[in-house]
Amino acid sequence: MNLTHNMHHMEHWADTHHPLWIDFIRVGLGLFLLIKGIMFIQDTSALMTIMRNSQFPWVSAGLAHYVALAHIAGGAMIAMGLKTRVAVLFQLPILLGAVLFINPNRGFYSQNTELWSSIIVLLLLVFFLVFGSGRFSVDQAINKANKDWLY
């Protein structure tokens, strides 16, 4: 009961402290993830290299499908503001893996743009996990419609 109350309190606080310009960042983040998912699917040579170098190709194939689906579906959901926190939760393991395991192998120098973009996206995902969808979102429209219907 206390956890539910705290989550509701946090959502209410985040909704009341959510400036409009943050919605534009949410939409941009969602579109970026959607495009990255499409690019991931289109780059079949890199995908095959990942699977070929893996000791467990079936796990690599499953992870590749998870990454593509999570980026495409989750990116679209984040851009629309539809169940943003759920979509963010599906993105977090991917970005944590990219920041901690994939991109550091290339070094921490300034030309490693994949690492820096992964860090920025990870930070934005954590931000939207806390702050949620915002005023201009499908979630907000559904909540408003439900309140109007109840009264």
DONU-481427 format. One record per residue: x, y, z of N, C-alpha, C in turn; residue in one letter. Coordinates in steps of 0.1 Angstrom, whole numbers, plus 5000, padded with zeros to 4 digits. Example, Ala and Ser with C-alpha at 12.3 -4.5 7.8 and 13.67 -1.06 7.14 Angstrom:
BEGIN
{nu 5132 nv 4943 nw 5078 cau 5123 cav 4955 caw 5078 cu 5132 cv 4967 cw 5078 type a}
{nu 5128 nv 4978 nw 5071 cau 5137 cav 4989 caw 5071 cu 5129 cv 5000 cw 5079 type s}
***
This chain:
BEGIN
{nu 5008 nv 4988 nw 5000 cau 5000 cav 5000 caw 5000 cu 5009 cv 5013 cw 5000 type m}
{nu 5019 nv 5013 nw 5008 cau 5028 cav 5024 caw 5009 cu 5035 cv 5027 cw 4996 type n}
{nu 5040 nv 5016 nw 4989 cau 5046 cav 5018 caw 4977 cu 5037 cv 5024 cw 4966 type l}
{nu 5025 nv 5019 nw 4966 cau 5015 cav 5025 caw 4956 cu 5013 cv 5039 cw 4959 type t}
{nu 5011 nv 5043 nw 4971 cau 5009 cav 5057 caw 4975 cu 5021 cv 5065 cw 4971 type h}
{nu 5033 nv 5060 nw 4974 cau 5045 cav 5068 caw 4970 cu 5046 cv 5070 cw 4955 type n}
{nu 5043 nv 5059 nw 4947 cau 5044 cav 5060 caw 4933 cu 5034 cv 5070 cw 4928 type m}
{nu 5022 nv 5070 nw 4933 cau 5011 cav 5080 caw 4930 cu 5016 cv 5094 cw 4933 type h}
{nu 5022 nv 5096 nw 4945 cau 5027 cav 5109 caw 4949 cu 5038 cv 5114 cw 4940 type h}
{nu 5047 nv 5105 nw 4936 cau 5058 cav 5108 caw 4927 cu 5053 cv 5112 cw 4913 type m}
{nu 5043 nv 5105 nw 4908 cau 5037 cav 5108 caw 4895 cu 5030 cv 5121 cw 4896 type e}
{nu 5023 nv 5124 nw 4906 cau 5016 cav 5137 caw 4908 cu 5026 cv 5148 cw 4908 type h}
{nu 5036 nv 5147 nw 4916 cau 5047 cav 5157 caw 4917 cu 5053 cv 5159 cw 4903 type w}
{nu 5056 nv 5149 nw 4896 cau 5063 cav 5150 caw 4883 cu 5054 cv 5156 cw 4873 type a}
{nu 5041 nv 5153 nw 4874 cau 5031 cav 5159 caw 4864 cu 5029 cv 5174 cw 4867 type d}
{nu 5030 nv 5179 nw 4879 cau 5028 cav 5193 caw 4882 cu 5041 cv 5201 cw 4880 type t}
{nu 5053 nv 5194 nw 4879 cau 5065 cav 5201 caw 4877 cu 5072 cv 5197 cw 4863 type h}
{nu 5064 nv 5197 nw 4853 cau 5068 cav 5193 caw 4840 cu 5066 cv 5204 cw 4830 type h}
{nu 5077 nv 5212 nw 4827 cau 5075 cav 5222 caw 4817 cu 5073 cv 5217 cw 4803 type p}
{nu 5067 nv 5225 nw 4794 cau 5064 cav 5221 caw 4781 cu 5076 cv 5217 cw 4772 type l}
{nu 5087 nv 5224 nw 4774 cau 5099 cav 5221 caw 4765 cu 5104 cv 5207 cw 4768 type w}
{nu 5101 nv 5201 nw 4779 cau 5106 cav 5187 caw 4782 cu 5098 cv 5177 cw 4773 type i}
{nu 5086 nv 5181 nw 4770 cau 5078 cav 5172 caw 4761 cu 5085 cv 5171 cw 4747 type d}
{nu 5091 nv 5182 nw 4742 cau 5098 cav 5182 caw 4730 cu 5111 cv 5173 cw 4731 type f}
{nu 5117 nv 5173 nw 4742 cau 5129 cav 5164 caw 4744 cu 5124 cv 5149 cw 4744 type i}
{nu 5113 nv 5147 nw 4751 cau 5108 cav 5133 caw 4751 cu 5105 cv 5128 cw 4737 type r}
{nu 5098 nv 5136 nw 4729 cau 5095 cav 5132 caw 4715 cu 5108 cv 5130 cw 4707 type v}
{nu 5118 nv 5139 nw 4709 cau 5131 cav 5137 caw 4702 cu 5138 cv 5124 cw 4706 type g}
{nu 5137 nv 5121 nw 4719 cau 5143 cav 5109 caw 4724 cu 5137 cv 5097 cw 4718 type l}
{nu 5123 nv 5097 nw 4718 cau 5116 cav 5086 caw 4712 cu 5119 cv 5084 cw 4697 type g}
{nu 5119 nv 5095 nw 4690 cau 5122 cav 5094 caw 4676 cu 5137 cv 5089 cw 4673 type l}
{nu 5146 nv 5093 nw 4682 cau 5160 cav 5089 caw 4681 cu 5161 cv 5074 cw 4683 type f}
{nu 5154 nv 5069 nw 4693 cau 5154 cav 5054 caw 4696 cu 5147 cv 5046 cw 4685 type l}
{nu 5136 nv 5052 nw 4679 cau 5130 cav 5045 caw 4668 cu 5139 cv 5044 cw 4656 type l}
{nu 5146 nv 5055 nw 4653 cau 5155 cav 5055 caw 4641 cu 5167 cv 5045 cw 4644 type i}
{nu 5172 nv 5045 nw 4656 cau 5183 cav 5036 caw 4660 cu 5178 cv 5021 cw 4658 type k}
{nu 5166 nv 5018 nw 4662 cau 5161 cav 5005 caw 4660 cu 5160 cv 5001 cw 4646 type g}
{nu 5155 nv 5010 nw 4637 cau 5154 cav 5007 caw 4623 cu 5168 cv 5006 cw 4617 type i}
{nu 5178 nv 5014 nw 4621 cau 5191 cav 5013 caw 4616 cu 5198 cv 5000 cw 4621 type m}
{nu 5194 nv 4995 nw 4633 cau 5199 cav 4983 caw 4638 cu 5195 cv 4971 cw 4629 type f}
{nu 5182 nv 4971 nw 4625 cau 5177 cav 4961 caw 4616 cu 5183 cv 4961 cw 4602 type i}
{nu 5185 nv 4973 nw 4597 cau 5191 cav 4975 caw 4584 cu 5205 cv 4971 cw 4583 type q}
{nu 5213 nv 4972 nw 4594 cau 5227 cav 4968 caw 4593 cu 5229 cv 4953 cw 4596 type d}
{nu 5225 nv 4945 nw 4586 cau 5226 cav 4931 caw 4588 cu 5240 cv 4926 cw 4590 type t}
{nu 5250 nv 4932 nw 4583 cau 5264 cav 4927 caw 4584 cu 5269 cv 4928 cw 4599 type s}
{nu 5266 nv 4939 nw 4605 cau 5270 cav 4941 caw 4619 cu 5263 cv 4931 cw 4628 type a}
{nu 5251 nv 4928 nw 4625 cau 5243 cav 4919 caw 4633 cu 5248 cv 4905 cw 4631 type l}
{nu 5252 nv 4901 nw 4619 cau 5258 cav 4888 caw 4616 cu 5272 cv 4886 cw 4623 type m}
{nu 5279 nv 4897 nw 4623 cau 5292 cav 4897 caw 4630 cu 5291 cv 4895 cw 4645 type t}
{nu 5281 nv 4901 nw 4651 cau 5278 cav 4899 caw 4665 cu 5275 cv 4885 cw 4668 type i}
{nu 5266 nv 4879 nw 4660 cau 5262 cav 4865 caw 4662 cu 5273 cv 4855 cw 4659 type m}
{nu 5282 nv 4858 nw 4649 cau 5293 cav 4849 caw 4646 cu 5303 cv 4849 cw 4657 type r}
{nu 5306 nv 4860 nw 4663 cau 5316 cav 4862 caw 4673 cu 5311 cv 4857 cw 4687 type n}
{nu 5299 nv 4854 nw 4688 cau 5293 cav 4850 caw 4701 cu 5295 cv 4835 cw 4703 type s}
{nu 5297 nv 4831 nw 4716 cau 5298 cav 4817 caw 4719 cu 5284 cv 4811 cw 4719 type q}
{nu 5274 nv 4819 nw 4721 cau 5260 cav 4814 caw 4721 cu 5252 cv 4822 cw 4711 type f}
{nu 5252 nv 4817 nw 4698 cau 5245 cav 4825 caw 4688 cu 5230 cv 4826 cw 4690 type p}
{nu 5223 nv 4816 nw 4696 cau 5209 cav 4818 caw 4698 cu 5206 cv 4829 cw 4708 type w}
{nu 5215 nv 4831 nw 4718 cau 5213 cav 4842 caw 4727 cu 5215 cv 4855 cw 4720 type v}
{nu 5225 nv 4856 nw 4711 cau 5228 cav 4868 caw 4704 cu 5216 cv 4871 cw 4695 type s}
{nu 5210 nv 4861 nw 4688 cau 5199 cav 4863 caw 4680 cu 5187 cv 4869 cw 4688 type a}
{nu 5185 nv 4863 nw 4700 cau 5174 cav 4868 caw 4708 cu 5176 cv 4882 cw 4713 type g}
{nu 5189 nv 4885 nw 4717 cau 5192 cav 4899 caw 4721 cu 5190 cv 4909 cw 4710 type l}
{nu 5194 nv 4905 nw 4698 cau 5193 cav 4914 caw 4686 cu 5178 cv 4917 cw 4684 type a}
{nu 5170 nv 4906 nw 4685 cau 5156 cav 4909 caw 4683 cu 5150 cv 4918 cw 4694 type h}
{nu 5154 nv 4915 nw 4706 cau 5150 cav 4923 caw 4717 cu 5154 cv 4938 cw 4715 type y}
{nu 5166 nv 4940 nw 4712 cau 5171 cav 4954 caw 4710 cu 5163 cv 4961 cw 4699 type v}
{nu 5161 nv 4954 nw 4688 cau 5154 cav 4960 caw 4677 cu 5139 cv 4963 cw 4680 type a}
{nu 5133 nv 4953 nw 4686 cau 5119 cav 4955 caw 4690 cu 5117 cv 4966 cw 4701 type l}
{nu 5126 nv 4966 nw 4711 cau 5125 cav 4975 caw 4722 cu 5127 cv 4989 cw 4717 type a}
{nu 5137 nv 4991 nw 4708 cau 5140 cav 5004 caw 4703 cu 5128 cv 5009 cw 4694 type h}
{nu 5123 nv 5001 nw 4685 cau 5113 cav 5005 caw 4676 cu 5100 cv 5008 cw 4683 type i}
{nu 5095 nv 4998 nw 4691 cau 5082 cav 4999 caw 4698 cu 5083 cv 5009 cw 4709 type a}
{nu 5094 nv 5008 nw 4717 cau 5096 cav 5017 caw 4728 cu 5099 cv 5031 cw 4724 type g}
{nu 5106 nv 5033 nw 4713 cau 5108 cav 5046 caw 4708 cu 5096 cv 5053 cw 4704 type g}
{nu 5087 nv 5045 nw 4697 cau 5074 cav 5051 caw 4693 cu 5065 cv 5054 cw 4705 type a}
{nu 5065 nv 5045 nw 4715 cau 5057 cav 5048 caw 4727 cu 5063 cv 5060 cw 4735 type m}
{nu 5076 nv 5062 nw 4736 cau 5081 cav 5073 caw 4743 cu 5078 cv 5086 cw 4735 type i}
{nu 5079 nv 5086 nw 4722 cau 5076 cav 5098 caw 4714 cu 5062 cv 5102 cw 4715 type a}
{nu 5053 nv 5092 nw 4716 cau 5038 cav 5096 caw 4717 cu 5035 cv 5099 cw 4732 type m}
{nu 5043 nv 5094 nw 4741 cau 5040 cav 5096 caw 4755 cu 5030 cv 5085 cw 4760 type g}
{nu 5031 nv 5073 nw 4754 cau 5022 cav 5062 caw 4758 cu 5029 cv 5052 cw 4767 type l}
{nu 5025 nv 5052 nw 4779 cau 5031 cav 5043 caw 4789 cu 5047 cv 5045 cw 4789 type k}
{nu 5051 nv 5058 nw 4790 cau 5064 cav 5062 caw 4789 cu 5073 cv 5054 cw 4799 type t}
{nu 5069 nv 5054 nw 4811 cau 5078 cav 5047 caw 4821 cu 5080 cv 5032 cw 4818 type r}
{nu 5070 nv 5026 nw 4813 cau 5071 cav 5011 caw 4810 cu 5081 cv 5010 cw 4798 type v}
{nu 5079 nv 5019 nw 4788 cau 5088 cav 5018 caw 4776 cu 5103 cv 5021 cw 4780 type a}
{nu 5104 nv 5031 nw 4789 cau 5118 cav 5034 caw 4794 cu 5124 cv 5022 cw 4801 type v}
{nu 5116 nv 5015 nw 4809 cau 5122 cav 5003 caw 4816 cu 5127 cv 4992 cw 4807 type l}
{nu 5121 nv 4991 nw 4795 cau 5125 cav 4981 caw 4785 cu 5138 cv 4986 cw 4778 type f}
{nu 5140 nv 5000 nw 4778 cau 5152 cav 5005 caw 4771 cu 5164 cv 5005 cw 4780 type q}
{nu 5162 nv 5006 nw 4793 cau 5173 cav 5008 caw 4803 cu 5184 cv 4996 cw 4802 type l}
{nu 5180 nv 4984 nw 4801 cau 5190 cav 4973 caw 4801 cu 5199 cv 4974 cw 4788 type p}
{nu 5193 nv 4978 nw 4777 cau 5200 cav 4980 caw 4764 cu 5210 cv 4991 cw 4766 type i}
{nu 5206 nv 5002 nw 4771 cau 5215 cav 5014 caw 4772 cu 5226 cv 5011 cw 4783 type l}
{nu 5222 nv 5005 nw 4793 cau 5233 cav 5001 caw 4803 cu 5243 cv 4992 cw 4797 type l}
{nu 5239 nv 4982 nw 4789 cau 5248 cav 4974 caw 4783 cu 5257 cv 4981 cw 4773 type g}
{nu 5251 nv 4991 nw 4766 cau 5259 cav 4998 caw 4756 cu 5269 cv 5007 cw 4763 type a}
{nu 5265 nv 5013 nw 4774 cau 5274 cav 5022 caw 4781 cu 5285 cv 5014 cw 4789 type v}
{nu 5282 nv 5003 nw 4795 cau 5291 cav 4996 caw 4803 cu 5299 cv 4986 cw 4796 type l}
{nu 5294 nv 4979 nw 4785 cau 5301 cav 4968 caw 4779 cu 5305 cv 4970 cw 4765 type f}
{nu 5296 nv 4976 nw 4757 cau 5299 cav 4977 caw 4742 cu 5308 cv 4989 cw 4739 type i}
{nu 5303 nv 5001 nw 4742 cau 5310 cav 5013 caw 4737 cu 5323 cv 5016 cw 4744 type n}
{nu 5326 nv 5012 nw 4757 cau 5338 cav 5015 caw 4763 cu 5350 cv 5008 cw 4757 type p}
{nu 5348 nv 4997 nw 4750 cau 5359 cav 4990 caw 4743 cu 5366 cv 4999 cw 4733 type n}
{nu 5359 nv 5009 nw 4728 cau 5364 cav 5018 caw 4718 cu 5372 cv 5030 cw 4724 type r}
{nu 5371 nv 5031 nw 4737 cau 5378 cav 5042 caw 4744 cu 5369 cv 5053 cw 4748 type g}
{nu 5374 nv 5061 nw 4757 cau 5366 cav 5073 caw 4762 cu 5371 cv 5086 cw 4756 type f}
{nu 5376 nv 5086 nw 4744 cau 5381 cav 5098 caw 4737 cu 5369 cv 5105 cw 4731 type y}
{nu 5371 nv 5117 nw 4727 cau 5360 cav 5125 caw 4722 cu 5354 cv 5121 cw 4709 type s}
{nu 5361 nv 5113 nw 4701 cau 5356 cav 5109 caw 4688 cu 5347 cv 5097 cw 4689 type q}
{nu 5346 nv 5091 nw 4701 cau 5337 cav 5079 caw 4703 cu 5323 cv 5084 cw 4706 type n}
{nu 5316 nv 5089 nw 4695 cau 5303 cav 5095 caw 4696 cu 5292 cv 5085 cw 4700 type t}
{nu 5294 nv 5072 nw 4697 cau 5284 cav 5062 caw 4702 cu 5284 cv 5061 cw 4717 type e}
{nu 5295 nv 5062 nw 4723 cau 5295 cav 5062 caw 4738 cu 5289 cv 5074 cw 4744 type l}
{nu 5292 nv 5085 nw 4739 cau 5286 cav 5098 caw 4744 cu 5271 cv 5098 cw 4741 type w}
{nu 5267 nv 5094 nw 4730 cau 5252 cav 5094 caw 4727 cu 5245 cv 5084 cw 4736 type s}
{nu 5252 nv 5072 nw 4738 cau 5246 cav 5062 caw 4747 cu 5244 cv 5068 cw 4761 type s}
{nu 5254 nv 5075 nw 4766 cau 5254 cav 5081 caw 4780 cu 5243 cv 5091 cw 4780 type i}
{nu 5242 nv 5100 nw 4770 cau 5231 cav 5110 caw 4770 cu 5217 cv 5104 cw 4770 type i}
{nu 5216 nv 5094 nw 4761 cau 5203 cav 5087 caw 4760 cu 5199 cv 5080 cw 4774 type v}
{nu 5209 nv 5074 nw 4780 cau 5207 cav 5067 caw 4793 cu 5202 cv 5077 cw 4803 type l}
{nu 5209 nv 5089 nw 4804 cau 5205 cav 5099 caw 4814 cu 5191 cv 5104 cw 4811 type l}
{nu 5188 nv 5106 nw 4798 cau 5174 cav 5110 caw 4795 cu 5164 cv 5100 cw 4798 type l}
{nu 5167 nv 5087 nw 4796 cau 5158 cav 5077 caw 4800 cu 5155 cv 5077 cw 4815 type l}
{nu 5166 nv 5078 nw 4823 cau 5164 cav 5079 caw 4837 cu 5155 cv 5091 cw 4841 type v}
{nu 5158 nv 5102 nw 4834 cau 5150 cav 5114 caw 4837 cu 5135 cv 5112 cw 4834 type f}
{nu 5132 nv 5105 nw 4823 cau 5118 cav 5103 caw 4819 cu 5112 cv 5092 cw 4827 type f}
{nu 5120 nv 5083 nw 4833 cau 5115 cav 5073 caw 4842 cu 5109 cv 5080 cw 4855 type l}
{nu 5116 nv 5091 nw 4859 cau 5111 cav 5098 caw 4871 cu 5100 cv 5108 cw 4867 type v}
{nu 5102 nv 5116 nw 4856 cau 5092 cav 5126 caw 4853 cu 5080 cv 5122 cw 4845 type f}
{nu 5081 nv 5110 nw 4838 cau 5070 cav 5105 caw 4830 cu 5067 cv 5113 cw 4817 type g}
{nu 5055 nv 5111 nw 4812 cau 5052 cav 5116 caw 4799 cu 5051 cv 5131 cw 4797 type s}
{nu 5044 nv 5137 nw 4806 cau 5043 cav 5152 caw 4804 cu 5028 cv 5155 cw 4800 type g}
{nu 5026 nv 5168 nw 4798 cau 5013 cav 5173 caw 4795 cu 5008 cv 5169 cw 4781 type r}
{nu 5017 nv 5170 nw 4771 cau 5012 cav 5167 caw 4757 cu 5016 cv 5152 cw 4754 type f}
{nu 5008 nv 5143 nw 4759 cau 5011 cav 5129 caw 4757 cu 4998 cv 5121 cw 4756 type s}
{nu 4999 nv 5109 nw 4751 cau 4987 cav 5100 caw 4750 cu 4983 cv 5097 cw 4764 type v}
{nu 4992 nv 5095 nw 4773 cau 4989 cav 5091 caw 4787 cu 4980 cv 5102 cw 4793 type d}
{nu 4984 nv 5115 nw 4791 cau 4977 cav 5126 caw 4797 cu 4963 cv 5127 cw 4791 type q}
{nu 4962 nv 5125 nw 4778 cau 4949 cav 5125 caw 4771 cu 4939 cv 5114 cw 4776 type a}
{nu 4945 nv 5102 nw 4778 cau 4937 cav 5091 caw 4784 cu 4933 cv 5094 cw 4798 type i}
{nu 4942 nv 5099 nw 4806 cau 4938 cav 5103 caw 4820 cu 4927 cv 5114 cw 4820 type n}
{nu 4928 nv 5123 nw 4812 cau 4918 cav 5134 caw 4811 cu 4905 cv 5129 cw 4807 type k}
{nu 4905 nv 5120 nw 4796 cau 4893 cav 5114 caw 4792 cu 4886 cv 5105 cw 4802 type a}
{nu 4894 nv 5098 nw 4810 cau 4889 cav 5090 caw 4821 cu 4883 cv 5098 cw 4832 type n}
{nu 4889 nv 5109 nw 4835 cau 4884 cav 5118 caw 4846 cu 4871 cv 5125 cw 4841 type k}
{nu 4870 nv 5129 nw 4828 cau 4858 cav 5135 caw 4823 cu 4847 cv 5125 cw 4822 type d}
{nu 4850 nv 5112 nw 4819 cau 4839 cav 5102 caw 4818 cu 4834 cv 5099 cw 4832 type w}
{nu 4843 nv 5099 nw 4843 cau 4838 cav 5096 caw 4856 cu 4829 cv 5106 cw 4862 type l}
{nu 4831 nv 5119 nw 4858 cau 4823 cav 5130 caw 4864 cu 4812 cv 5134 cw 4855 type y}
***
